[in-house]
Amino acid sequence: MLIENREKVFMLNGNEFHCAMDITMHYIGGKWKTVVLWYLRKDKKRFSELRKLIPNITEKMLSIQLKDLEQDGIVGRRIYPEVPPKVEYYLTDFGKTLIPMLEEIARWGRGLAESRGRMVDKVKSTPSGKKVSLKP
């Protein structure tokens, strides 16, 4: 970025970023991170709960996203000493600072969907190929 005709960059944790948006997207960018954070914004969740809430994400991708978010200090993980082990994921205090931004992004998306799209019932195919509606 140019400030007073001088090229500037942000240095953070050994990484170089050309602007503040670059920093933000480094932490929450990609297809799944914001979705994972959205479902953790109100309460802790187990891995299997997140998988059910985000049906199109693979287990491997969810695991990668959670590890990245945990490494960045946005998501925490609590392991309970049980058999089988119980693990819960939650937003850290640092992660909670993202909630207003996530809610604003969701508000923008809802507005776009309402003005340019429409909400419909999801249709699921059964093993026999018959389509059924998934009404709430």
HELIX and SHEET records of a PDB file:
HELIX    1   1 ALA A   20  ILE A   28  1                                   9    
HELIX    2   2 LYS A   33  LEU A   40  1                                   8    
HELIX    3   3 PHE A   47  LEU A   53  1                                   7    
HELIX    4   4 GLU A   59  GLN A   71  1                                  13    
HELIX    5   5 ASP A   93  LYS A   96  1                                   4    
HELIX    6   6 ILE A   99  ARG A  116  1                                  18    
SHEET    1   A 2 LEU A   2  ILE A   3  0                                        
SHEET    2   A 2 ARG A   6  GLU A   7 -1                                        
SHEET    1   B 2 PHE A  10  LEU A  12  0                                        
SHEET    2   B 2 ASN A  15  PHE A  17 -1                                        
SHEET    1   C 3 LYS A  45  ARG A  46  0                                        
SHEET    2   C 3 LYS A  86  LEU A  91 -1                                        
SHEET    3   C 3 VAL A  75  TYR A  80 -1                                        
SHEET    1   D 2 VAL A 123  SER A 125  0                                        
SHEET    2   D 2 LYS A 131  SER A 133 -1                                        
END                                                                             
